[in-house]
Amino acid sequence: MNPSPGPWSVYKAVSTPDGYGIDAANGFAVVWFDGGIRVLDDAQLIAAAPDLLAACEVALDNSDQVLGEVYCDQLRAAITKARGGQ
């Protein structure tokens, strides 16, 4: 898996009143939202994905004893899902 490099940023579309897009650090578009009830909220959450994944990986690498096994399992599951696993 090789996602677009982070950080990702949200921008307001000029072509549609309710549209937003997300660009990767390399300037390429990640996704485009054409409007909807929670489009800005969804776009902001998706744009945080690279940072959230990195934070989960750092937490897991450094916190096995502090977090406990249940939380580490949740981090592992989130990282696996983010990397395209089940």
VENVENZI-V296622 format. One record per residue. PHI is phi in degrees with one decimal (* if undefined). PSI is psi in degrees with one decimal (999 if undefined). D_LAST is the distance of its C-alpha to the last C-alpha in whole Angstrom. Layout:
PHI_PSI_D_LAST + PHI_PSI_D_LAST
//
This chain:
*_134.4_13 + -140.3_79.5_17 + -70.6_165.7_17 + -59.8_142.7_20 + -67.2_141.5_22 + -88.7_170.9_23 + -74.4_156.0_24 + -101.7_149.0_24 + -131.4_147.8_27 + -94.3_138.9_28 + -134.7_150.6_31 + -81.4_130.2_33 + -74.7_146.7_33 + -92.8_-26.1_37 + -81.2_-18.1_37 + -141.9_139.4_36 + -64.1_-29.8_37 + -108.9_14.0_33 + -91.9_148.1_31 + -139.5_153.7_29 + -130.7_165.6_27 + -127.5_126.7_25 + -110.3_145.9_26 + -82.8_171.8_25 + -60.6_-27.6_27 + -83.1_2.1_28 + 90.9_-7.1_29 + -80.3_147.5_27 + -71.3_134.9_26 + -93.8_-47.3_22 + -158.4_157.8_22 + -129.9_132.5_25 + -111.0_128.3_26 + -93.8_9.6_29 + 122.5_167.8_30 + 151.9_177.5_28 + -65.4_-46.7_29 + -120.0_34.8_27 + -60.7_-42.1_26 + -67.0_-43.4_28 + -59.8_-44.8_25 + -64.6_-43.0_22 + -62.3_-41.1_23 + -65.7_-39.5_24 + -65.6_-44.5_21 + -64.4_-39.7_19 + -62.9_-26.0_22 + -80.7_-8.0_21 + -53.5_-48.8_17 + -60.5_-39.3_18 + -68.8_-40.6_21 + -64.5_-42.3_18 + -61.6_-46.4_16 + -61.4_-41.5_19 + -64.4_-41.3_20 + -62.2_-42.7_17 + -64.6_-42.2_17 + -65.1_-44.8_21 + -60.4_-43.7_21 + -66.9_-41.2_18 + -65.3_-27.5_20 + -115.5_2.9_24 + -135.3_21.3_23 + -53.0_-45.3_22 + -75.7_-34.1_25 + -76.3_-43.7_26 + -80.4_-30.7_23 + 88.3_160.2_22 + -65.9_-36.4_19 + -61.6_-47.3_18 + -69.0_-36.7_18 + -64.1_-38.8_16 + -61.6_-40.6_13 + -65.2_-40.9_13 + -63.7_-45.0_13 + -59.5_-42.6_11 + -64.7_-41.6_8 + -65.7_-42.0_10 + -64.8_-44.0_10 + -60.4_-44.9_7 + -62.8_-43.4_6 + -64.1_-29.3_9 + -90.5_7.5_9 + 95.7_6.2_7 + -88.5_-177.9_4 + -100.7_999_0
//
